[in-house]
Amino acid sequence: MGRIVSIHEYNLKPGIDGEQFERVLHDAEARGLLQLPGLLAHHFVKGARGVRRGAYAALWIYESREAWEHLWGTPEHPRRRKASQRSAPPRC
């Protein structure tokens, strides 16, 4: 089975600045919170131009659809995780 690429766009809540968001991401990486089973790579990016200029996004690369579904459930039946079980960085 082929790799799965997941792209997430982040819209920061009012009062949250980009530097704060970046600190949260770096902290999550340093604490190993983004070392998920089946996740081959992740990249956080910031728009350079166009409608997403200055906005944040993440590119997540999973080894397979099975690995992705193991973490997040199927599109038809997404897995709901308690806050204490979340591995992704907190929402800003």
N, C-alpha and C positions, 0 to 999 in steps of 0.2 A: 504494500500500500504506500502511496506517496505522502510527502510531507504536507502539512496544513499550515497556511499562513493566515494569521488573524491580525487585523488592523483595527486599532481602537483610537478614536479621537477623544481628546479630553477638553472639556469646557470648564475652566476654573470657576468656582463659586465666587460671588462678589466678596471682596476683602482679602482674597488669596492672591498673592502676587507670584509671578513666575519663579523668582528666586526661592521662595518658600516651597513651591511645588517641586523644584529640582532638588532641594535639600531632602525632602521626604523620599524621593526616588533613590537618591544616592544612599540614604540611610537604609532603606529597604534592601538594596543590593548588598551593602556592607554586612547586614545582618543575615544574609543568605535567604531572605524571604522569597526571592525570585528563582531559587533553585527548585524547580518543580519537576516531578517525574514526567519524562517525555518531552520536556521543553528543551529544544536544542539551542536556541538563541533568542535574545530579546534586544530590541533597539528602541531607545526613546529619542524622538526627533522633535524639532521645532520648525514650524513653517518659515521659509525665507521670503516668500512672496505670494501673491494671489489672495484668495479669500481666507486662507488659513495662516496668513502671515502672523508670526508671533504666537501662534497656537501650538499646542502640544499634541503629539500622537505617539502611539507605540506600535511596533511591529513585533509580533510573537511568532516564532517558528517552532512547530511541534513535529515530532518524528512521524506521526501518523494521525489519522482521524480517530483511531481507537484511543490513542494517548490523550488527545484533546477531549474526547467524550468521557474518558475515565475521570478527568479533572472537573469538567464543567457540565456533564450530562449531554444528552442529545439536543438538537435544536427544538424538537417537539417536547422534550421533558428536561428542561434545564435543571441542574442541581443547585439547590439553595444551600448556602453555607452560612453557618453562624459566624458572627464577627470574630470570635476566637479562633476559627478555623481558616480564615482568609489568608491566602499567601500573597496576594497582590497588594501593592501599596494602597494605603487608605485613600479614599476619594477626597479631593480638594476642591 
